[in-house]
């Protein structure tokens, strides 16, 4: 019986040691899981920050592209009639058209070269802008089409829109 009691005590002691080892291992696993969760949270936050940063970059790029598209469209409209520019943007090409009767205005500033030598570049550009802006208002008011400006020359056409039978008188 003493052997049985000693064996039972030894067995109980071994069971307690195994139980403590098991609890310690469980605590280590729980600690590691908590560390992993903390690390995963940190990684997730960093990824979310990167996603937000990249989203902002993409939005800025989209805005830049939109701005450049607007500038490109305005430039296209500055050198082509709206109908032709729209067709070119939509189809990549424009169909040639024939107009039997049109009115053409070609304006060239007299003695421009002499004037250009006498005033500053800033004043010259300012004066040209004022003159060409007045022409732009005139062509819009009279339903004309601006063809182009070259240096001090301005070229516009009436009768391209098809509904201007009196384009010569306007």
ZITAMO-V345295 format. One record per backbone hydrogen bond with DSSP energy under -1.0 kcal/mol. CO is the residue of the C=O (numbers start at 0). NH is the residue of the N-H. Records with the same first field share a line. If there is no record, write none. Layout:
BEGIN
CO->NH / NH
END
This chain:
BEGIN
0->4
1->5
2->6
3->7
4->8
5->9
6->10
7->11
8->12
9->13
10->14
11->15
12->16
13->17
14->18
15->19
16->20
17->21
18->22
19->23
20->24
21->25
22->26
23->27
24->28
25->29
26->30
27->31
28->32
29->33
30->34
31->35
32->36
33->37
34->38
35->39
36->40
37->41
38->42
39->43
40->44
41->45
42->46
43->47
44->48
45->49
46->50
47->51
48->52
49->53
50->54
51->55
52->56
53->57
54->58
55->59
56->60
57->61
58->62
59->63
60->64
61->65
62->66
63->67
64->68
65->69
66->70
67->71
68->72
69->73
70->74
71->75
72->76
73->77
74->78
75->79
80->84
81->85
82->86
83->87
84->88
85->89
86->90
87->91
102->157
104->155
106->153
108->111
110->114
111->115
112->116
114->118
119->123
120->124
121->125
122->126
123->127
124->128
125->129
126->130
127->131
128->132
129->133
130->134
131->135
132->136
133->137
134->138
135->139
136->140
137->141
138->143
139->142
144->156
147->154
149->152
152->149
153->106
154->146 / 147
155->104
156->144
157->102
163->166
165->169
END
